[in-house]
């Protein structure tokens, strides 16, 4: 009833019809616009035990101009599984994106980056650029592809062998959350074509939800860097994953990162001990 009151006849494309005792649409008007019977719609508002289909709920949601969250709530009230949130729904996407960039910038001097559903890096902070190689020339944009194809990161990641099966299993879990999405197929084909190791691990069909990984890197200037990496999801942007690298406790990683991201460290960290530009990437 409260959602009905928000929609004027003019909003719904109906003639005003003069003065009304209550604001918004009448039950009969919602029923006609949604293509359902007036009595059935009244029973729906009253919460009676009636048969409800997703198609009818979607029609009602359209007429009442429900937001994505309200539409999913309507499904729950009707005893149905709510639809998956749409990436483009009512987001204020630019505002949220800017806020997430500020979040990972505030994570300095520790590395952090943001991935889209296909694990393409779309944002990163300075530490991720300086320490892990995000945004460097020659490093693949896609984190899965980079993990299996970047030889510099492979050489420096002491945890590579242990984490490779977990990374593949987590990517398969991400795929299962968006069935039929051809974007995942493209990433799998590209990675399998570039790495026989990935192809062999993918064939195992292991699945694991994203969570925390322990990661160890051997940096050419400061030595061992030990991280806990955590994947976080923001409900209003379910298409994005924030990946935070946190120094492992009782290690010198935090102090080393402080130095690497300092002006002195930035000057020294631009090149590796061998004189070649530092590079690498991380999932």
Secondary structure, 3 states (H helix, E strand, C coil): CHHHHHCCCCCCCCCCCCCCCCCCCCHHHHHHHHCCCHHHHHHHHCCCCCCCCHHHHHHHHHHCCCCHHHHHHHHHHCCCCCCCCCCCCCCCHHHHHHHHHHHHHHCCCCCEEEECCCCEEEEECHHHHHHHCCCCCCCCCEHHHHHHHCHHHHHHECCHHHHHHHHHHHHHHHHHCCCCCHHHHHHHHHHHHHCHHHHHHHCCCCCCCCCEEEEEEEECCCEEEEEEEEEEEECCEEEEEEEEEEECCCCCHHHHHHHHCCHHHHHHHCECCCCCECCCCCC
